[in-house]
């Protein structure tokens, strides 16, 4: 197991370096932050712009700037925002918990809905329950998240006045953004759970478990579900990484004070330190999630860690 973990750690470190290096290079193609800062002033000369760049540290070699940002993962010092001078670490400490709370809530909603519905569809294959679940999941796959988020605001906030339309103000503010992402994730996961369960329900060990007199729930949730868990863990791990990386649209609709909103504002203002640091932290977390998925493989199926 130690060798298995060591290989995965090396792969994860390599991915983080490559992704963050590409991001650091790409953000510099968006424009000159000095021009953005000086846009409201008049009679700005090239010498003034050069002084602004020097004050921001943009006159240093690219590799030096990149290594300073990368070191922030270990020291939690990402420098200061170009717009306002606030420490980037402070901004991330404020935004990251909001994003993680929303992502975990959405994933919990998806798991709570998709596993029982997927198992029910597999057990009742070809029956009306199966057909209904499949049709509803297909409809759910067709919803763009921004459209679903907007419809929820119109229905539950503006029309029914049941939920707050935006912001992070108590448990009720989680309902609409978590459901927006959770429902769309569920539409995919239900079909995956159904397909995986169909592959194992006719296996011999399931027949033996039933012949022993075990309850149907124990057969389905302890024996069948565990043996089809690897594809589910794989896809849900990828989904969680996608939640962290693609949550920006939902956060903008609901004015959620998370990493997506922080990154969006940084792009608009060409705030290199903030954007680089946000993407670096999210990339590291996505790689960490995939590493945990690999470790879960080894725990569920010892043949994988042996290989």
Secondary structure per residue as TSV (DSSP state, phi and psi in degrees):
chain	resnum	aa	ss	phi	psi
A	1	X	-	360.0	-33.4
A	2	X	H	-63.9	-43.0
A	3	X	H	-64.4	-38.4
A	4	X	H	-60.3	-46.5
A	5	X	H	-66.8	-39.1
A	6	X	H	-62.8	-43.5
A	7	X	H	-62.4	-42.9
A	8	X	H	-66.2	-36.7
A	9	X	H	-65.8	-41.3
A	10	X	H	-63.4	-43.8
A	11	X	H	-62.2	-41.1
A	12	X	H	-64.9	-43.0
A	13	X	H	-62.6	-40.5
A	14	X	H	-64.0	-42.7
A	15	X	H	-63.2	-42.8
A	16	X	H	-61.4	-44.1
A	17	X	H	-63.3	-45.5
A	18	X	H	-65.1	-46.6
A	19	X	H	-63.8	-46.7
A	20	X	H	-67.4	-33.0
A	21	X	H	-66.5	-42.9
A	22	X	H	-64.5	-40.5
A	23	X	H	-65.0	-44.8
A	24	X	H	-60.3	-35.7
A	25	X	H	-74.6	-41.4
A	26	X	H	-68.5	-37.5
A	27	X	H	-66.4	-24.0
A	28	X	T	-77.5	-7.6
A	29	X	T	-85.7	-7.2
A	30	X	S	-80.0	-14.0
A	31	X	-	135.7	177.9
A	32	X	-	-95.5	116.4
A	33	X	H	-61.9	-27.6
A	34	X	H	-61.4	-38.9
A	35	X	H	-65.5	-37.1
A	36	X	H	-65.8	-42.9
A	37	X	H	-66.8	-37.8
A	38	X	G	-90.3	5.8
A	39	X	G	-64.7	-27.4
A	40	X	G	-88.7	-5.7
A	41	X	-	-96.5	162.9
A	42	X	S	-114.1	158.0
A	43	X	S	57.3	40.6
A	44	X	-	-80.8	128.2
A	45	X	-	-100.8	169.9
A	46	X	H	-64.4	-32.4
A	47	X	H	-65.2	-37.9
A	48	X	H	-64.4	-42.1
A	49	X	H	-63.9	-37.7
A	50	X	H	-64.6	-38.3
A	51	X	H	-66.5	-38.3
A	52	X	H	-63.8	-44.3
A	53	X	H	-61.9	-39.5
A	54	X	H	-66.0	-40.2
A	55	X	H	-64.9	-30.4
A	56	X	H	-85.6	-9.1
A	57	X	T	82.8	13.9
A	58	X	T	-79.6	-7.9
A	59	X	T	-82.8	-8.0
A	60	X	S	-77.0	156.8
A	61	X	-	-58.5	150.0
A	62	X	H	-56.0	-44.3
A	63	X	H	-63.5	-37.3
A	64	X	H	-63.8	-44.6
A	65	X	H	-62.1	-40.8
A	66	X	H	-64.9	-44.7
A	67	X	H	-65.1	-34.0
A	68	X	H	-64.3	-42.0
A	69	X	H	-68.6	-41.9
A	70	X	H	-62.8	-37.1
A	71	X	H	-64.9	-20.6
A	72	X	H	-62.4	-25.0
A	73	X	H	-63.4	-27.7
A	74	X	H	-99.2	-32.4
A	75	X	H	-101.2	-11.6
A	76	X	-	57.1	39.6
A	77	X	-	-128.6	98.2
A	78	X	-	-99.6	13.3
A	79	X	-	84.4	-160.9
A	80	X	B	-118.4	151.1
A	81	X	-	-65.0	140.8
A	82	X	T	-65.4	-29.9
A	83	X	T	-104.6	93.2
A	84	X	T	109.4	-22.5
A	85	X	-	76.7	10.1
A	86	X	-	-69.3	137.4
A	87	X	B	-56.4	131.3
A	88	X	H	-62.2	-36.1
A	89	X	H	-59.4	-36.2
A	90	X	H	-65.6	-41.9
A	91	X	H	-63.2	-41.7
A	92	X	H	-69.3	-39.7
A	93	X	H	-61.4	-29.3
A	94	X	H	-80.2	-40.3
A	95	X	H	-85.0	-35.2
A	96	X	H	-61.9	-46.0
A	97	X	H	-59.2	-35.2
A	98	X	H	-65.6	-42.3
A	99	X	H	-67.5	-44.0
A	100	X	H	-64.2	-41.2
A	101	X	H	-61.1	-42.9
A	102	X	H	-68.7	-41.8
A	103	X	H	-65.3	-43.8
A	104	X	H	-65.3	-38.8
A	105	X	H	-64.9	-44.0
A	106	X	H	-63.7	-41.2
A	107	X	H	-66.5	-38.4
A	108	X	H	-63.6	-40.2
A	109	X	H	-61.1	-44.5
A	110	X	H	-63.6	-45.3
A	111	X	H	-65.5	-43.3
A	112	X	H	-62.5	-30.5
A	113	X	H	-90.9	-43.4
A	114	X	H	-73.9	-37.9
A	115	X	H	-66.2	-53.6
A	116	X	H	-64.6	-37.2
A	117	X	H	-68.2	-41.4
A	118	X	H	-64.8	-41.7
A	119	X	H	-65.4	-41.6
A	120	X	H	-61.8	-41.7
A	121	X	H	-64.6	-37.8
A	122	X	H	-69.8	-42.5
A	123	X	H	-65.8	-36.9
A	124	X	T	-101.4	38.1
A	125	X	T	-52.8	127.4
A	126	X	T	84.3	-13.0
A	127	X	S	-83.7	176.1
A	128	X	H	-65.7	-31.5
A	129	X	H	-63.2	-44.5
A	130	X	H	-61.3	-46.3
A	131	X	H	-63.4	-41.6
A	132	X	H	-63.9	-46.3
A	133	X	H	-62.4	-40.1
A	134	X	H	-68.0	-40.8
A	135	X	H	-66.2	-44.8
A	136	X	H	-63.2	-39.8
A	137	X	H	-66.3	-35.7
A	138	X	H	-66.2	-39.1
A	139	X	H	-63.5	-41.8
A	140	X	H	-61.7	-36.2
A	141	X	H	-65.2	-22.9
A	142	X	T	-85.1	-8.0
A	143	X	-	-84.5	118.2
A	144	X	-	-66.9	141.6
A	145	X	H	-64.4	-34.4
A	146	X	H	-68.8	-34.6
A	147	X	H	-69.3	-45.1
A	148	X	H	-63.0	-40.0
A	149	X	H	-62.6	-43.6
A	150	X	H	-64.7	-41.6
A	151	X	H	-64.2	-37.7
A	152	X	H	-64.7	-40.5
A	153	X	I	-62.7	-44.8
A	154	X	I	-62.7	-39.6
A	155	X	I	-79.6	-55.8
A	156	X	I	-84.8	-23.1
A	157	X	I	-102.4	-51.6
A	158	X	I	-82.1	-41.7
A	159	X	I	-85.3	-52.4
A	160	X	S	-93.7	-16.0
A	161	X	-	55.4	41.2
A	162	X	-	-97.3	-32.3
A	163	X	S	-130.2	150.5
A	164	X	-	-66.5	138.2
A	165	X	S	-74.5	-23.9
A	166	X	S	-158.7	171.2
A	167	X	S	83.8	173.3
A	168	X	-	-118.4	89.3
A	169	X	-	-132.8	74.8
A	170	X	S	93.9	174.4
A	171	X	T	-59.2	-35.9
A	172	X	H	-64.4	-26.1
A	173	X	H	-71.0	-15.3
A	174	X	H	-80.1	-21.5
A	175	X	H	-59.9	-56.0
A	176	X	H	-68.1	-48.8
A	177	X	H	-64.3	-36.9
A	178	X	H	-68.1	-40.6
A	179	X	H	-67.4	-36.7
A	180	X	H	-57.7	-48.8
A	181	X	H	-78.6	-37.8
A	182	X	H	-65.6	-39.4
A	183	X	H	-65.5	-41.0
A	184	X	H	-68.1	-38.9
A	185	X	H	-65.7	-39.3
A	186	X	H	-62.0	-37.6
A	187	X	H	-58.5	-36.2
A	188	X	H	-80.0	-44.1
A	189	X	H	-67.3	-33.2
A	190	X	H	-59.2	-45.1
A	191	X	H	-66.7	-36.5
A	192	X	H	-68.2	-44.8
A	193	X	H	-61.5	-43.6
A	194	X	H	-60.0	-48.3
A	195	X	H	-63.4	-42.9
A	196	X	H	-65.5	-40.2
A	197	X	H	-68.0	-37.2
A	198	X	H	-61.1	-29.6
A	199	X	H	-73.0	-22.1
A	200	X	H	-111.8	-15.9
A	201	X	T	-65.1	-26.9
A	202	X	T	-96.9	8.3
A	203	X	S	-69.6	158.7
A	204	X	H	-66.6	-36.6
A	205	X	H	-68.3	-25.4
A	206	X	H	-70.7	-40.8
A	207	X	H	-61.6	-41.1
A	208	X	H	-65.3	-42.4
A	209	X	H	-61.1	-40.7
A	210	X	H	-69.1	-36.3
A	211	X	H	-66.7	-26.0
A	212	X	T	-74.7	-8.5
A	213	X	T	90.4	14.5
A	214	X	-	-66.6	149.4
A	215	X	-	-65.9	155.0
A	216	X	H	-62.5	-38.7
A	217	X	H	-63.2	-39.2
A	218	X	H	-67.8	-39.3
A	219	X	I	-63.1	-44.0
A	220	X	I	-74.5	-47.7
A	221	X	I	-87.3	-28.5
A	222	X	I	-93.1	-43.1
A	223	X	I	-94.6	-55.5
A	224	X	I	-68.7	-48.1
A	225	X	H	-63.6	-39.3
A	226	X	H	-64.5	-36.8
A	227	X	H	-79.8	-9.0
A	228	X	T	-114.8	22.7
A	229	X	H	-76.7	-28.3
A	230	X	H	-61.1	-50.9
A	231	X	H	-62.9	-31.9
A	232	X	H	-68.1	-45.3
A	233	X	H	-62.9	-41.3
A	234	X	H	-58.0	-53.0
A	235	X	H	-70.4	-38.0
A	236	X	H	-69.1	-33.2
A	237	X	H	-64.0	-43.2
A	238	X	H	-63.7	-40.4
A	239	X	H	-61.3	-41.4
A	240	X	H	-65.3	-39.6
A	241	X	H	-62.0	-39.7
A	242	X	H	-65.2	-34.4
A	243	X	H	-60.6	-46.1
A	244	X	H	-64.4	-37.9
A	245	X	H	-84.1	-27.0
A	246	X	H	-114.0	20.3
A	247	X	T	-81.0	-5.6
A	248	X	H	-60.8	-38.5
A	249	X	H	-65.3	-46.9
A	250	X	H	-65.1	-39.8
A	251	X	H	-63.9	-36.3
A	252	X	H	-68.2	-41.1
A	253	X	H	-63.3	-42.5
A	254	X	T	-96.4	8.7
A	255	X	T	50.8	46.4
A	256	X	-	-82.3	129.8
A	257	X	-	-81.0	58.6
A	258	X	S	-113.2	-166.1
A	259	X	H	-67.8	-33.1
A	260	X	H	-64.1	-45.2
A	261	X	H	-63.4	-40.9
A	262	X	H	-62.5	-42.7
A	263	X	H	-67.1	-40.3
A	264	X	H	-61.4	-44.8
A	265	X	H	-65.7	-35.8
A	266	X	H	-67.4	-37.0
A	267	X	H	-64.0	-43.8
A	268	X	H	-63.1	-32.2
A	269	X	H	-104.2	5.0
A	270	X	T	56.1	42.4
A	271	X	-	-88.3	87.5
A	272	X	H	-53.9	-51.7
A	273	X	H	-58.6	-41.7
A	274	X	H	-67.5	-49.1
A	275	X	H	-63.8	-46.5
A	276	X	H	-59.7	-44.5
A	277	X	H	-68.3	-40.7
A	278	X	H	-61.1	-48.6
A	279	X	H	-66.4	-36.6
A	280	X	H	-64.6	-44.7
A	281	X	H	-65.7	-44.9
A	282	X	H	-65.2	-40.0
A	283	X	H	-62.1	-42.7
A	284	X	H	-62.2	-40.7
A	285	X	H	-67.8	-38.7
A	286	X	H	-64.4	-43.3
A	287	X	H	-62.8	-40.0
A	288	X	H	-63.1	-39.9
A	289	X	H	-62.4	-44.1
A	290	X	H	-65.6	-33.4
A	291	X	H	-64.6	-42.6
A	292	X	H	-63.1	-36.0
A	293	X	H	-63.2	-42.8
A	294	X	H	-62.4	-40.5
A	295	X	H	-64.6	-39.7
A	296	X	H	-62.4	-36.8
A	297	X	H	-53.8	-50.7
A	298	X	H	-63.0	-32.1
A	299	X	H	-75.6	-37.4
A	300	X	H	-76.0	-43.2
A	301	X	-	-127.5	101.1
A	302	X	H	-58.9	-22.4
A	303	X	H	-63.0	-29.6
A	304	X	H	-69.3	-45.9
A	305	X	H	-69.5	-27.4
A	306	X	H	-66.8	-41.1
A	307	X	-	-63.9	360.0
